[in-house]
Amino acid sequence: MGIVWVIEKPGRMERSISSLLQGDVAVRAFASIKNFLKLGRLSSVSPRAIVIQGDDFVDDVENLEKLIEIHWPESKIVVVASEPLSAASQAYFVAKASFLELPFIMQRLLFRDPGEKIKFTVLGDLCLDFDGNRLRILPEGDWMHLPHKEAQILRHLIRFQNRFLSHEDLCNEVWKGVKVSPKSVSAHISRVRDKLIASHLTIESIYGGGYRIVSQGVDP
């Protein structure tokens, strides 16, 4: 089991990061930066990751990252926040909207084989890092966070790019057969489509709920 330290103020969110991760990893929580720096440096055990509740420490995240890199250089840094707080940050960003996916994200982040290289899926000007739940429009676009379900949808659309995927196809591939309403699937598709605005590719819909990824302006 991995050891994870969490820096967050108590009571800000209905469910804390510490309670969400407890059971999946061994969690130690710090309610302030002062306690984190004091008690953390006294610890004989280094964490595999340090998770920062970015909305609690908006003005301190950048300095926190630098201190972590100095004192715990082997620890991965994860920032949970409403929006990325530093464009130059090397921390792994998790959007607050994807808060409940954090245990899954941490499992991927902590327990990937050290020798395993990050694998990118590329189609046209789209570059998808599925393990990292992020998307980039090539050649110079910034990485965008994708909630895990959106990353799965895009991955399967790319994988089966030469045919339409029906509502049932997506439910089987993404939701593993769990019943999901067409309206919910359509809402996920719309959010993915919005992230492709700068791309030469888009998601085409057909009557009845079929989807495929195509070049902008190309007729079926």
Steps between C-alpha positions, in 0.01 A plus 500: 500500500635843409548778753336829407514831684211742460514875567149640542308717742226314692136558420537679165342220297215266592738209455870545560779371279631300796172317554459437127844335473493314831499125440661521158823647638646579842412867558656760727324835506640846575262790571754777438821563311679571828412157642583333170850646489567442870363148539574383147872563532503306829345195335723200440280383212473683169163509325451367149280800426401830659151629420429871540148641525585789270191709576609510866847629417462691173787740569732235644483211253800609293725536808365173641596319181855639518536393865369153423746463211784592739405286801309214336630487142370145441144587596243573233308824544125514440299823513121484531343834408221671312747592225875463432689742723830517313557444129863406564419256778633145477235379746226267390179705489161354591197723436259532791226386263681163488549484878326163540732347239803580718544145646510356147742770383729440799507126435609564141756758609655304787494142386600519135808287429801735542642369173177562310510794267202732468315398186340762282221437251528733202249562223551799271573792730358328810734357761331305780682392815241253627683404820545865583141592405615790284476622142717724287438659161823474301742656436496770768181461701514474878399180678131500600365284781231249403269335753558126473172423322574767237849356449348154454248630247769674296728197520231271357398749232864512388536124523190440286545806283373332182151422628219650703474401866142463618365587843524129588860482374604787726313359798675166456844652447491796740235416760562124484139419421350718775174661389557864408244728342559627143476853643792432736715351222413797278605742776839325532544512121420873496767570764760304303397677179549838671860404579563428130407849378862583414553163328452403135292212635154496652239249615221439251157389617234309310132463576446219749811567706795396289834682522831499318804723482552675164689790342318831523262548208518139376167343407428137600 
